[in-house]
Amino acid sequence: MTGPPPTQAQDAPFERRAFTPFSLAGLTLRNRIIKAATYEGMTPGGRAGEALAAHHAELARGGVGLTTVAYAAVASAGRTFSEQLLMDEDQVARLSPLTDLVHRHGGAASIQLTHCGGFTKYRAPGDPAPAGPSRAFNTYGALGGLVWIRAMSEADIAGVVTSFADAASLARRAGFDAVELHLGHGYLLSQFLSPAINRRTDAWGGSLINRLRLPVAVVRAVRERVGDGFPILCKTNLNDGFPGGLGVDEAVGIARALAAEGVDALVLSAGFVSRSPFYLLRGGRPLREMIAAEPRWSQKVALGLFGPLVVRPWPFTELFLLDQARRVREAVGIPLALLGGVASRDNLATAMREGFELVAVARALIANPAWVRELEAGTLERTRCTRCNICIAEMDRGGVRCVL
């Protein structure tokens, strides 16, 4: 392994290391466990409020080192749907109570910044038509009248870069300790990285170096705006999860490029929401519950017709991304967060033993927000989560929750 040897808590056994402090670009986390960004369903009209603040405060009270507010669009036209958090000036005052509460409970707060690109079913008055790297049919929004995705112009691309930088500045003003740039899961920056989606023949497409230009430009603009000493994390795909998409070989190249740009940590994820959504959400496939929770009839029809084809089930195994994540660990020395099937104290120890500085957890913390504290105290060993994935449908019923 070419990554650095542990420099913090070196004498801590692997079974305890996940619970030891970690310094991320000058930000001291009380432990190495990140609440992964998962859409909360708690921002009606795209506005943050008490429910979202209480959700993340409970996670901080439960012991996570860093909790991540999910899926904040950097521009109005960057929203997948109307209820998605929109990062604008108004949100500074709305999100400040959230960061205050997280800090009061000893945690740190990050916010995930994203742009949907062409993957949208929503267009607000005044917004341009959906746009992505290349012209394509919009399978997600077609029944709602958004049939086509247009290819982004140079001006569109420049606007996206500025929007990410503006959003990061707003996040810092709202009291966030870090930002996570979303380069995965089939949203705009991931669309540019994916050879199956980015079919451009200009300087923004073709080779991996060209497909990296937009993500790199975003990283540079965000760094210039937030300054040194403010952690920038990137969520990246190890694998898009469908033929022709991004694979682990190119994922290694992306990791190396981001490390060279001074990104402070990578959260290693996978899957493409429009083509392989359950490549990451392994386990149950609650299509019936998802259809019932969908508020728009057109989307109910789309899920009923195409859900069985697109929402392919993937069996759950613990640490299911570990083999692919090892490839990145061998290639770069920056901090990495292992994600995917972290379900027990033993899984945390394995992540530490494999050289990952951080772990990112979602469903175990949805099932039990106090999971970290109870693991550290030794009062439990595993999550109660059964990976039924019905929590995904609950996002559209007033907020994510565990049905158990």
HELIX and SHEET records of a PDB file:
HELIX    1   1 PHE A   14  ARG A   17  1                                   4    
HELIX    2   2 PRO A   44  GLY A   46  5                                   3    
HELIX    3   3 GLU A   50  ARG A   61  1                                  12    
HELIX    4   4 SER A   76  GLY A   78  5                                   3    
HELIX    5   5 GLU A   89  ARG A  104  1                                  16    
HELIX    6   6 ALA A  142  GLY A  144  5                                   3    
HELIX    7   7 GLU A  154  ARG A  173  1                                  20    
HELIX    8   8 LEU A  188  LEU A  193  1                                   6    
HELIX    9   9 LEU A  208  ARG A  211  1                                   4    
HELIX   10  10 ARG A  213  VAL A  226  1                                  14    
HELIX   11  11 VAL A  248  ALA A  260  1                                  13    
HELIX   12  12 PRO A  277  TYR A  279  5                                   3    
HELIX   13  13 LEU A  287  ALA A  293  1                                   7    
HELIX   14  14 TRP A  297  VAL A  310  1                                  14    
HELIX   15  15 LEU A  322  ALA A  331  1                                  10    
HELIX   16  16 ARG A  345  ARG A  353  1                                   9    
HELIX   17  17 ARG A  363  ALA A  367  1                                   5    
HELIX   18  18 TRP A  371  ALA A  377  1                                   7    
HELIX   19  19 ILE A  390  GLU A  394  1                                   5    
HELIX   20  20 MET A  395  ARG A  397  5                                   3    
SHEET    1   A 2 PHE A  22  LEU A  24  0                                        
SHEET    2   A 2 LEU A  27  LEU A  29 -1                                        
SHEET    1   B 9 ILE A  33  LYS A  35  0                                        
SHEET    2   B 9 LEU A  66  ALA A  73  1                                        
SHEET    3   B 9 ALA A 108  THR A 114  1                                        
SHEET    4   B 9 ALA A 178  LEU A 183  1                                        
SHEET    5   B 9 ILE A 232  ASN A 237  1                                        
SHEET    6   B 9 ALA A 265  SER A 269  1                                        
SHEET    7   B 9 LEU A 336  LEU A 339  1                                        
SHEET    8   B 9 LEU A 358  VAL A 361  1                                        
SHEET    9   B 9 ILE A  33  LYS A  35  1                                        
SHEET    1   C 3 ALA A 131  GLY A 132  0                                        
SHEET    2   C 3 TRP A 148  ALA A 151  1                                        
SHEET    3   C 3 ALA A 136  PHE A 137 -1                                        
END                                                                             
